[in-house]
Amino acid sequence: MLQLVKNFNMKKIIITVTLFFIGGNSINAQVGIATEEPTRMLDVNGNLRVSGVNDQTNNVVYDELLAANSDNNIDKVSKPSIIDDGTKQVEIVKNIYNATTSDNTKITDCGKLMFRLNGSAIEMRLKDAITGNLVMTYGGKRWGQTDASTSTGYTYNNLSLTFTSANWNSYQNLDTNFTLRVGAYLNYHFIIPNDGDLYRLTVSQLKNDATKSNYSLICERFYKTTL
């Protein structure tokens, strides 16, 4: 009998809370489940289970996570704040996948830069708007297949891109001297002017089977030391 009363009361609480939210009640009242002294708009003293959630791992729009403090208050924090370790001072963002061709919807969102593979091109854009011109100067190292007729080799070039207030959010080919192909392994190093953080981009296309390649686009962001 006691268990039935408990179950009935819990169902009554859940139904009451549900009607409260669905009904659009505008009363500023705090609601508690299994607690008579709620400290937030909804205060649950117990476990929480949610089903039917979608996987948004590679969706750059989803850039925040839920986190709890020592009092179990739930709020949102940005992904970089979780990834960025103050002692390691490094952020690593990657896209690694098997496919017949590169996928330009798989974006590597790293610090103030965004990268993608588009066909045989490696492309970059800025994450935030700028008001003037920003000239990016960087180095590119390439191992493996340096042109269509060879399978081994090494090349290095000094490269540059110019972003403006009109094209900062448009992807540009960051290495017009090289086209991505099977057997290629590449490194690029960036320092954004007046910023100081060092970015290292690693790109490769390695044969996975008769029809597919393993594409990788990995960005490491090394934070400048604050004195």
Backbone torsions as a table, in degrees:
resi	resn	phi	psi	omega
1	MET	NA	-43.0	179.6
2	LEU	-62.1	-41.0	179.7
3	GLN	-64.0	-38.9	179.4
4	LEU	-64.3	-40.0	178.5
5	VAL	-64.1	-42.4	178.4
6	LYS	-61.5	-46.6	-179.8
7	ASN	-61.5	-41.9	179.3
8	PHE	-62.8	-44.5	-179.8
9	ASN	-63.4	-40.9	179.0
10	MET	-64.1	-44.0	178.7
11	LYS	-62.4	-38.9	178.7
12	LYS	-63.0	-40.7	179.1
13	ILE	-64.1	-47.3	-178.4
14	ILE	-61.4	-44.3	179.5
15	ILE	-63.5	-41.7	179.7
16	THR	-62.3	-45.8	179.5
17	VAL	-63.8	-41.3	-179.5
18	THR	-62.6	-46.5	178.8
19	LEU	-63.6	-33.8	179.2
20	PHE	-59.7	-45.2	-177.5
21	PHE	-78.8	-41.7	-177.8
22	ILE	-66.2	-37.2	-177.5
23	GLY	-71.9	-6.6	178.3
24	GLY	67.1	34.0	-179.3
25	ASN	-60.1	125.8	-176.5
26	SER	-92.3	3.2	-179.8
27	ILE	-71.0	130.9	178.1
28	ASN	-79.0	81.4	-178.6
29	ALA	-125.3	143.4	175.8
30	GLN	-89.6	137.6	-176.9
31	VAL	-113.4	132.0	178.7
32	GLY	-117.6	137.6	172.4
33	ILE	-111.4	118.1	-177.7
34	ALA	65.8	22.5	173.3
35	THR	-148.2	139.0	179.3
36	GLU	-94.5	-3.3	-179.2
37	GLU	-129.4	70.4	179.6
38	PRO	-65.7	143.9	179.6
39	THR	-110.7	-3.6	175.9
40	ARG	-135.8	173.3	-178.2
41	MET	-53.8	-39.7	172.1
42	LEU	-130.6	119.3	-176.7
43	ASP	-121.9	113.0	-178.2
44	VAL	-108.6	118.5	176.7
45	ASN	-97.9	82.5	-177.1
46	GLY	162.8	-172.5	-179.2
47	ASN	-80.1	157.7	179.1
48	LEU	-125.4	131.9	178.6
49	ARG	-128.4	129.4	179.1
50	VAL	-127.6	129.2	179.0
51	SER	-117.4	164.0	177.7
52	GLY	78.7	21.2	179.4
53	VAL	-78.9	152.1	-180.0
54	ASN	-97.6	148.5	177.2
55	ASP	-83.8	113.3	-179.2
56	GLN	-115.6	32.2	-174.1
57	THR	-55.8	-44.7	-175.1
58	ASN	-101.4	14.9	178.6
59	ASN	-92.8	110.5	-174.4
60	VAL	-68.0	-16.7	178.0
61	VAL	-68.4	-30.7	178.8
62	TYR	-86.5	85.5	-175.4
63	ASP	-113.9	18.3	177.9
64	GLU	-133.5	153.2	-178.9
65	LEU	-127.9	159.0	174.2
66	LEU	-87.8	139.8	-179.9
67	ALA	-143.7	157.7	-179.1
68	ALA	-120.9	146.1	173.9
69	ASN	-94.3	-172.2	-175.7
70	SER	-65.6	-19.9	177.0
71	ASP	-94.1	9.0	179.6
72	ASN	65.7	24.1	170.8
73	ASN	-76.0	130.5	-176.7
74	ILE	-98.2	125.5	175.3
75	ASP	-143.5	175.9	-178.9
76	LYS	-100.6	149.1	173.5
77	VAL	-136.3	155.2	-179.8
78	SER	-75.9	151.4	177.9
79	LYS	-57.1	-46.9	-179.6
80	PRO	-57.4	-32.5	-179.6
81	SER	-67.6	-24.9	176.3
82	ILE	-83.0	-43.5	-177.0
83	ILE	-71.7	-38.9	-175.2
84	ASP	-74.0	114.6	178.2
85	ASP	-99.1	121.2	-176.7
86	GLY	-60.2	-26.0	180.0
87	THR	-83.9	-36.3	179.8
88	LYS	-83.7	-30.1	179.3
89	GLN	53.4	47.9	179.8
90	VAL	-148.3	143.7	174.5
91	GLU	-121.6	134.9	179.6
92	ILE	-125.2	124.1	177.6
93	VAL	-128.7	136.4	-174.3
94	LYS	-144.6	154.8	167.5
95	ASN	-131.6	117.1	178.7
96	ILE	-131.1	124.2	-176.1
97	TYR	-155.3	158.7	175.9
98	ASN	-103.2	130.7	-178.3
99	ALA	-162.5	165.4	176.6
100	THR	-77.8	-28.5	176.2
101	THR	-141.0	163.7	178.6
102	SER	-67.9	153.9	-175.6
103	ASP	-116.1	110.7	-176.4
104	ASN	-79.1	1.7	174.5
105	THR	-89.4	-11.2	178.6
106	LYS	-89.5	100.5	-173.5
107	ILE	-99.3	133.3	172.3
108	THR	-98.8	101.9	-175.3
109	ASP	-94.7	106.2	-168.9
110	CYS	-131.3	108.3	179.2
111	GLY	59.5	-121.9	-179.2
112	LYS	-98.7	9.0	-177.8
113	LEU	-124.3	153.0	176.2
114	MET	-131.5	136.4	-176.0
115	PHE	-127.4	154.4	173.1
116	ARG	-157.8	161.3	171.2
117	LEU	-101.2	131.4	-178.0
118	ASN	-132.8	97.5	-172.4
119	GLY	66.5	-122.5	177.6
120	SER	-101.0	9.9	-178.8
121	ALA	-102.2	145.2	173.4
122	ILE	-104.4	119.7	-169.9
123	GLU	-119.5	152.5	-178.0
124	MET	-140.0	148.2	172.3
125	ARG	-144.9	166.0	175.3
126	LEU	-84.5	153.4	179.4
127	LYS	-87.1	-32.5	-176.5
128	ASP	-118.5	151.9	-178.8
129	ALA	-67.7	150.1	175.4
130	ILE	-125.5	160.0	-177.5
131	THR	-101.0	-23.8	-179.9
132	GLY	-120.3	-145.2	177.5
133	ASN	-101.9	143.5	177.0
134	LEU	-129.2	113.9	-179.8
135	VAL	-98.2	118.5	178.2
136	MET	-98.9	120.8	176.3
137	THR	-115.7	131.7	-172.5
138	TYR	-156.4	168.2	179.5
139	GLY	-110.0	147.8	178.7
140	GLY	-125.4	122.2	176.6
141	LYS	-110.5	136.0	-175.8
142	ARG	-134.0	129.0	175.2
143	TRP	-118.0	157.4	178.5
144	GLY	94.6	-135.7	-173.5
145	GLN	-76.7	108.0	-176.7
146	THR	-89.8	-18.4	170.9
147	ASP	-155.4	174.1	-172.0
148	ALA	-64.5	-18.8	-174.5
149	SER	-99.1	-5.1	-178.5
150	THR	-125.5	158.5	-178.7
151	SER	-112.4	-10.8	179.2
152	THR	-135.3	166.7	176.4
153	GLY	142.6	173.4	179.4
154	TYR	-144.0	136.4	175.0
155	THR	-138.0	156.3	176.4
156	TYR	-141.2	138.2	177.1
157	ASN	-140.3	144.9	166.9
158	ASN	-84.6	128.4	-172.5
159	LEU	-126.5	164.2	176.9
160	SER	-155.3	152.4	173.8
161	LEU	-136.7	147.1	176.7
162	THR	-116.7	122.3	174.9
163	PHE	-106.0	144.4	179.9
164	THR	-127.4	176.6	177.4
165	SER	-65.2	-16.6	-178.7
166	ALA	-94.3	-26.9	-174.0
167	ASN	-121.6	11.2	-175.5
168	TRP	-58.1	-29.8	-177.7
169	ASN	-101.3	16.8	175.8
170	SER	-106.1	134.5	178.9
171	TYR	-71.1	135.1	177.0
172	GLN	-122.9	146.6	176.7
173	ASN	-67.9	116.3	-175.6
174	LEU	-83.6	-7.1	179.5
175	ASP	-148.7	84.3	179.9
176	THR	-74.2	-8.2	178.2
177	ASN	-83.8	-4.7	-174.2
178	PHE	-146.3	140.1	174.2
179	THR	-114.1	134.8	-178.6
180	LEU	-66.8	133.6	179.2
181	ARG	-152.4	171.3	-178.4
182	VAL	-58.3	132.1	178.7
183	GLY	94.6	0.0	-176.9
184	ALA	-88.9	141.8	175.0
185	TYR	-139.4	122.1	-170.1
186	LEU	-132.5	149.1	174.4
187	ASN	-129.7	136.2	174.8
188	TYR	-131.3	143.3	-179.1
189	HIS	-123.9	131.5	-176.3
190	PHE	-128.8	143.0	164.4
191	ILE	-132.3	117.2	-180.0
192	ILE	-71.3	128.9	-179.7
193	PRO	-52.7	136.3	178.3
194	ASN	64.4	19.8	177.6
195	ASP	-116.5	-58.3	173.6
196	GLY	103.2	-22.3	178.2
197	ASP	-69.7	144.3	179.0
198	LEU	-100.5	129.6	177.0
199	TYR	-111.1	136.6	173.2
200	ARG	-125.6	121.3	-179.1
201	LEU	-108.2	125.7	177.6
202	THR	-113.8	127.8	-177.1
203	VAL	-130.2	140.0	175.8
204	SER	-152.4	155.7	171.0
205	GLN	-135.5	107.9	-176.7
206	LEU	-119.1	140.4	-177.4
207	LYS	-65.1	129.5	-179.1
208	ASN	-102.4	-40.8	174.2
209	ASP	-156.4	-161.5	-174.8
210	ALA	-65.6	-24.5	-174.7
211	THR	-120.7	-21.9	-172.9
212	LYS	-115.1	155.0	173.7
213	SER	-116.4	156.1	171.5
214	ASN	-95.3	110.9	179.7
215	TYR	-97.1	136.0	176.7
216	SER	-135.3	137.4	178.2
217	LEU	-138.4	100.5	-171.7
218	ILE	-120.3	125.3	178.8
219	CYS	-114.2	130.6	173.2
220	GLU	-116.5	130.4	179.3
221	ARG	-115.5	115.9	-179.2
222	PHE	-101.4	121.1	-175.2
223	TYR	-77.2	141.7	173.8
224	LYS	-66.3	149.3	179.0
225	THR	-78.2	128.7	178.5
226	THR	-89.2	120.1	-178.4
227	LEU	-95.5	NA	NA
